[in-house]
C-alpha cells in the first residue's frame, strides 16, 4: 500500500487562501489570529488530515518531552506499581513515557540504553538487571548531560541520584520478628548479591541472626532467581535435612508463596511447623492461606518521586541536593509467622 504524501501548512493555506504564517499561528491557537479564522484553519486541517510534526518541533526546541524507563522485567507486581506512579505524574507534567525491559541481561540492557539515547529522551529512569557490573553503557548520557535517576536496584558509588528503601533494615526487621516468634533456624531465599536490594536484605538477615546469637548456616541460604521454582527447590531440599528449618524468609512474595504451597503439599503446617515471610506486599500475599507476613514496598510512591525529581531537574536545571532518597517501608505481620497466636489456638 502506497502511503499518501503528508499534508502541510502550505496545503491548508492554499485551500483557505491564507498565508502559511497565518495558518501556522492559527494551528498554535495564537491570539493574534481571529477566533473565526482559527476555527476555519482547524476545521480544514482536520478535513485534509493534517498531522502536526512533533519530531521537527522537538528538534527546534531541543526537547522531546519524552522520558525513558528501563526495568529488569515487566511481569512484576512491584514494577507495575512503579510504572503506575511514573505514568500518573508524567502525564500531568506533559511528558510521554517510553518503556523497555532488560530481561535481567546486561546485553539487552545496553541495547535498551542505546535505543533510549537514539530516541532523544530528555531523561532516563533506570532499575538495573541482575547481570550489570558497570555503568559504561551510560557514558553517552553523561557526555550529553542527560539526567539519569536510578530506583530500586541501584549502582554503588554512582554519581546518579538513587531512590531506594532501607533494604538492610527491612531484612533485619523480618528476621528479627521471626526470631522473636520462636524461629531458631531460618532459611533465606535471596536474589543475586550484586544487586543492592538482595545484598542488603541478606545482610539484614545475617545481622539479626548475629544479634540473637543464632548460628549462620550457608546450607539453608539460596541465592539465585527469585521465582516459584526457587521456592519449590528450597522446600524440597530442607525437608530432607536432618534438622528441618522452622522458618523461611524469602526476598519476594512469589517465592514465599511457592514455599507455603509446597510445604502444605508435604503435610507441614504454617506457621506451627514452618513460619514463612516474603517481601513486596503484592496481592498474592493477602490471598494465600495463611496470609503472608511481608514488607510493604511503596512502588507507586517510588515511581512518583522518581519522575517528579527528574522533571524538576529538567525544568529547573538544578541538580538535587542529595544523592540518595530513602523511602519508608513497613513490616506487615500476618498469620504466616504468628507462632504465638497459632500456639494459643491449638486444641
SVG drawing of the C-alpha trace seen along z (x, -y; Angstrom):
<svg xmlns="http://www.w3.org/2000/svg" viewBox="-16 -40 48 76">
<polyline fill="none" stroke="black" stroke-width="0.4" points="0.0,0.0 1.4,-3.4 1.3,-6.0 -0.1,-9.4 2.0,-12.5 1.8,-14.3 -0.5,-17.4 1.5,-20.6 0.5,-24.0 1.0,-25.2 -1.8,-22.9 -4.1,-24.3 -3.0,-27.9 -3.8,-27.2 -7.2,-25.7 -8.2,-28.7 -6.4,-31.4 -4.4,-32.4 -0.7,-32.9 1.3,-29.9 2.4,-32.1 -1.3,-32.8 -2.1,-29.0 0.9,-28.2 -0.2,-30.7 -3.8,-29.5 -2.8,-25.9 -1.0,-27.0 -4.1,-28.9 -2.3,-32.2 -4.4,-35.1 -3.2,-37.4 -5.4,-35.3 -9.2,-36.0 -11.3,-33.2 -13.3,-32.6 -10.1,-32.3 -8.7,-29.9 -11.8,-27.8 -11.7,-27.6 -8.0,-26.6 -8.5,-23.8 -11.6,-22.5 -9.7,-22.5 -6.7,-20.8 -8.9,-18.1 -10.7,-17.8 -7.4,-17.4 -5.9,-15.0 -3.1,-17.3 -0.7,-15.9 1.5,-18.2 5.1,-17.3 6.1,-16.8 9.5,-15.5 10.5,-18.6 9.1,-20.8 11.1,-19.0 14.3,-19.3 13.9,-23.0 13.3,-23.2 16.0,-20.6 13.4,-18.8 11.3,-15.7 9.2,-15.8 9.8,-12.0 11.2,-10.1 12.9,-6.7 12.1,-4.0 14.2,-0.8 13.1,2.1 14.6,5.5 11.2,7.1 7.6,6.1 6.0,9.2 6.3,8.0 3.6,6.6 6.2,4.2 7.3,2.9 3.8,2.4 3.1,0.2 6.3,-1.8 5.1,-2.3 1.7,-3.5 3.3,-6.1 5.6,-7.3 2.9,-7.5 0.5,-9.4 2.9,-12.2 4.4,-12.2 1.0,-12.7 0.2,-15.6 3.6,-17.3 3.2,-16.9 5.7,-14.1 5.4,-10.9 6.9,-7.6 8.9,-5.0 9.2,-1.7 11.7,1.1 12.8,4.2 16.3,5.6 15.0,9.2 17.8,9.3 20.7,9.3 23.4,6.8 23.4,7.1 19.7,6.4 20.2,3.5 22.9,2.0 20.6,2.3 17.8,0.5 20.1,-2.3 21.2,-2.8 17.6,-2.8 16.6,-5.4 19.6,-7.6 18.7,-7.4 15.1,-8.3 16.5,-11.5 14.8,-11.1 15.1,-14.1 15.9,-11.9 16.1,-8.3 14.7,-6.3 16.6,-3.1 16.5,0.1 19.4,2.5 19.4,6.0 20.9,8.9 24.0,9.1 25.0,5.5 28.5,4.9 29.4,1.4 27.8,-1.7 30.0,-2.1 26.9,-1.9 25.6,-5.2 28.6,-7.3 26.8,-8.6 24.1,-10.0 26.7,-11.6 28.6,-13.2 25.3,-14.8 24.3,-15.9 21.1,-13.8 19.9,-13.2 19.6,-9.6 17.9,-8.5 18.2,-5.0 15.4,-3.4 15.1,-0.2 18.1,1.7 20.8,-0.9 24.6,-1.0 27.0,-1.6 29.4,-4.5 27.3,-6.1 27.1,-9.9 23.5,-9.5 20.6,-10.1 19.2,-6.9 15.7,-6.2 15.5,-3.2 14.1,-1.9 16.3,-0.7 16.6,2.9 19.1,3.8 16.7,2.5 13.8,4.3 15.7,7.6 16.7,7.2 13.1,6.5 11.7,9.5 14.3,11.9 14.1,10.3 10.3,10.7 10.6,14.4 13.2,15.0 11.0,13.2 8.2,15.5 10.4,18.5 12.2,19.4 15.8,20.5 16.7,22.0 15.6,19.6 16.1,20.3 16.9,17.2 15.9,17.1 17.6,14.2 18.5,12.8 21.8,12.0 24.0,10.3 25.5,8.0 22.2,6.1 21.8,3.8 18.2,4.9 19.1,8.6 22.5,8.0 21.1,5.6 18.2,7.9 20.7,10.8 23.0,8.7 20.0,7.6 19.1,11.3 22.7,12.1 22.7,9.2 19.5,10.4 20.9,13.9 24.1,12.4 22.2,10.1 20.3,13.2 23.4,15.4 22.0,17.8 24.4,19.6 24.6,18.8 24.2,21.9 25.1,21.4 23.3,24.7 19.9,23.0 20.7,20.0 19.7,20.0 20.9,17.2 19.5,17.1 16.4,16.2 13.5,15.2 10.7,17.3 8.3,20.1 10.9,22.8 13.3,21.3 10.8,21.7 9.9,25.3 13.5,26.3 14.3,24.9 11.5,26.7 12.4,30.0 15.9,29.5 15.0,28.5 12.5,31.3 15.3,33.8 17.5,32.3 18.1,34.0 17.3,30.7 14.4,29.2 14.4,25.3 11.5,23.7 11.3,20.5 11.7,19.2 12.4,15.5 12.1,15.1 13.1,11.8 9.9,11.6 6.3,12.8 6.2,15.1 9.0,17.3 7.5,17.2 4.0,18.3 5.6,21.1 7.3,22.2 3.9,22.2 2.2,24.2 5.0,26.8 5.2,27.1 1.4,27.7 1.6,30.3 4.1,32.2 2.0,32.0 3.6,29.1 1.5,26.6 2.1,22.9 3.3,21.3 3.3,24.1 5.9,26.2 7.5,23.6 6.9,19.9 7.2,18.0 7.7,14.4 8.1,12.6 8.8,9.2 6.8,6.6 3.3,6.9 1.8,7.9 -1.9,9.0 -0.8,12.7 0.3,12.1 -3.3,11.5 -4.8,14.4 -2.6,17.3 -3.7,19.3 -2.4,18.3 -2.0,14.7 1.7,13.8 3.8,11.7 5.7,9.3 7.3,5.9 5.3,3.2 7.5,1.7 6.0,-1.6 6.3,-1.1 3.8,-3.7 5.4,-6.3 8.8,-5.4 7.7,-5.9 6.1,-9.3 9.2,-10.5 11.5,-9.4 9.6,-11.1 8.9,-14.2 12.6,-14.6 13.6,-14.0 11.1,-16.5 12.1,-19.1 15.8,-18.6 14.8,-19.1 12.6,-22.2 14.6,-23.9 18.1,-22.9 19.0,-22.2 20.9,-19.2 19.2,-17.6 20.8,-18.5 21.0,-14.8 22.5,-11.7 20.0,-9.2 16.4,-9.4 15.2,-6.7 11.5,-6.0 9.8,-4.4 8.9,-0.7 6.6,1.2 6.8,4.7 3.3,6.2 2.8,9.1 0.2,11.7 -0.8,15.2 2.1,17.0 4.6,16.0 2.4,15.5 3.5,18.5 2.4,17.2 -1.1,16.7 -1.1,20.1 0.0,21.9 -2.7,20.3 -5.3,21.6 -4.1,25.2 -6.6,27.7"/>
</svg>
